[in-house]
């Protein structure tokens, strides 16, 4: 059963404890609100201001598990705080582990400060959970994808357009990388896992994947230097730094260019262009 009073008080306290800079928002010159405004939280949680405001006023319908997950992420709640939120709303919290999509506050805080740098938070299966603004400009909006298409490794073998973003000479290596990585995850997670489901789909749909899978190759690791081909700014050579949250099997990937290099100048241009097209 939902505890409307407890839920409203908890949301209000957590909102007032956050400052704009904690979540990557500008403070503005005339700010009087203690913590975040309701409309700012609603924006972070991808919901209407009216819906969020009604929760703080002990009104409205019982929030769904999906809504609660969005609120927990928007308010940068820890795992314990997220679980408490679910209990207050009358739901059983989702388990913590490899299948969890709740990003730790620490990773979110780092990502929020990388507005001018391509960065993304991904699962072990290559599903993008969050992107910086420049990350979306570089790699496209991958957060809104659904189903198996959320996994980059799955798209690599089933959607030819994906390969256009990567240098041709890297394609063979990346195919080996994704097949090897999926085999290791499957061994770790076992039958019935999402890795097992993706494997079955790829064995059915991709001849290239079937050949690589039959080789039983493991231990292929990503290169630190990534070679992208962006449709607007062309070829980029970027270094990828990886920060891992072992409890969640999430990784923050940060892409940087050598200062003064051609790729560095192209990233600056891409920062101006954003996701719009030169055409």
N, C-alpha and C positions, 0 to 999 in steps of 0.2 A: 504493500500500500504506500502511496506517495505521501511524504511528509512535506506539505506545502510550505509551512512556516520554516522548517529547518532548511529546505532547499532554497527558499528566497534569501534567508539570512546568509547561507554559505556562499551563494552567488554574489551577493552584495559585498561581503567581506573580501572575497577573492578579487573582485573587480577593483575595489578601492585600494587593494594592496599593490596593484600593478601600475607602473608608470608608462607613458607612451614609448619611451626609449627602450623599455624592457621587451617590447613586442614589435619593434621596428617602425613605429609611427612617429611623425613629427610632433613636437610638443606645442608649437604655436606660441605667439607672444601674449595672448590674453587668457591664459588658462587658469581657471579658478576651481575646477573640479578636483576632488581628492581621488587620485587614481584615474582610471579610464572612464570615459563617458559610456553610457549604455549603447549609443549608436556605434561607438568604436568596437565594443565587444561584439555587437551583432555583426559588424563587418568582418571581424576576425573569425567568427563562428559560421559565416555564410548563411545568415538568417535575417529576417526582418527585425528592425528595431522594436516594432510593436510586439512581436512574439517574445523576444527576450525580456522586454519590459514587463510583460504580463507574468512571467515566471518570478521576477523579483517582487511583484505585487501579489503573489499567492493566487494568481488567477490562470485561466487558460487550461487546455487539455494536458494530460500527462505526457511529458516529452518522450519520444521514441528513443530506442537505443542509439539510432543513428544521430539524432539530435544531440543526445548526451555526449556521444563521442566527439562531435564537432565543438560543443561547448568546452569539454575537457581540454581539447587541443588549443582552442582559441584563448583560453585562460591560462595556458601553460601549466596545467596541473601535473603534479607528480602522480606516479602510479597509485599511491595510497589515497591521494586526494581524488583521483578519478574514480576509484572504487567507492569511496564515500559518497561522491556525487550520484553514482548509479544506485546505491542503497537508498539514499534520500528520495530518489525519484521512483522507487519501487521496482527496480530492475536488478537482475544479477549481473555483476560486472563481467566483461569478457576476460578470459585468462591472459596472463602475461607470459610471453614466450615468443617463439619463432613466428607464429601467425598473428601476433598483435600488431596493430597499425598505430598504436598510441606512441607518439614520438616523445622521448624524454625531454624535459624542460631544458636540460643542458645543451642538447643538440639544437633545439629550436632557438635558444638564445644566440648561439654562434651563427646560425643561418640568418637570423634577423639582422645581423650586423654585416652581412655580405651583399648588400643591395647593389653595389657596383662591381660584383664579382660573380661569374657563372658558378652556381652551386646547386646541389640537389641532395635530398635525403631519400635513400632507396632501401628496399628490403633485400634480403639475401637472394630473392628471385628476380631482382632488377626492376621492381615495381616502384615508380616514383611517387613518394608521398607528399613531398613539398619541393618547390623550386624557388630560387631567388628570381628577381625580375630578369636579370641578365641570363640566368640559367634557362628560363623559358625562351628568351630571345635566341639563344644559341642552339638549343635542342628541340624547341617547340614545346607546346603545352602538353605534357605527359601526365599531369596530375588527374585530369578529367577522364582518362581512359578507363574502360570497364572490362571485366572478365579476363580471359587469358591474355588479351591484348595489352594489359597493364605491364606484362613482363617484357622487357627489352629482348631477352633471349628468345622468347616465343615469337615476337614480331620479326626478329632477325631471320628466322627460317620460314616465315609465312607471309611477310609483306615486303616485296622487293623495293618499295620506296624507302624503307628504313636505311638501306645500304648506301643510298645517295648521300647521306650525311657523313660518310666515312671514306677515307682514301682507299682506292681500289686495291692497292698493294697490301692493305691491312685485312681485307675481307677473309682470306683463308685462315689467318691467325684468329680472327674474332669468331669464326665458326667453330674452331677447335676450342677456344676459350669458353664459349657458352655451353657447348656440349659437355666438356669436362666439368665445368662448374655445376651443371645440373646433375650430373652423375654423382658428384660428391655430396650435394645436398640431399638427393634421394637416398643415398646410403645412410645419411645422418638422420633423416626424418622418417624414413620407412614407408611401407605400403599405406595407402589411404591418405597420404599427405598431399598438399598442393603441388609439391614437386613431382609426385607420382602421377597426378592428373595431367600436368603439363607434359610430362614425358610421353604418356599414352597419346595425347593429342598430336605431338610432334612426330612420333613414330608413324602415326596414321597419315599425316599430311605432308611430310617433307622427306624426299628421297635422300637429300644431302645429309639431313640429320640422322637418318637410319644408317647411312654408311659410317658416319662419325661415331655413332653409338656402338656399332659393332666392333669398333677399334678398342673400346674400353679404356680410353685415355683419361688419366687424371693428373692433377698437379700443374695444369697450365695456369699461369698467373697473369693478371693484367700488366701491361707495360705502363711505366710511369708517364711516358709521353704519349698523348693521344693526338691523332691526326684527323681533324674534321674537315668537311667540305660544306661550308654554309652557302645556301642559295643566293645570298646577297653580297657577302663580303669575301667569299671564296675560301681558299685553303687556310687552315689555322693549325699551328702546332702548339699544343697546350700541355702543361704538366698537371697531373692529377694527384692531389693529396687526399688521403682517405682517413677519416676519423670514425672509428667503429664503436658502437654501443653493443657490447657482447650479450647483455641481458635480453635485448630485443632483436638482435641480428639485423640492426639497422646500421647504415653507413652514411656519413656526410661526405660527399664528393665535392672537392673544390678545384676549379680549373683556373690556372694562371698561366700567363705568358712571360717570357723573359723581357724585362724592361728594355725599351728601345728597339725591340725586334719588330718585324713586319706584323707578326701575329698580335703583338701588344697594341699596335696602332689600329689593327682591324677590330680588336675588342673594344677600343675606345669609340670607333665608328658604330659598332653594334650597340653600344650603350646609348648612343644618341638615337639610332633607328628604333630600338626596342623590337617589338614584334611586327611593326609595320613594314611594308615592302617598298624598296626603292622605285619599283615600277608604279 
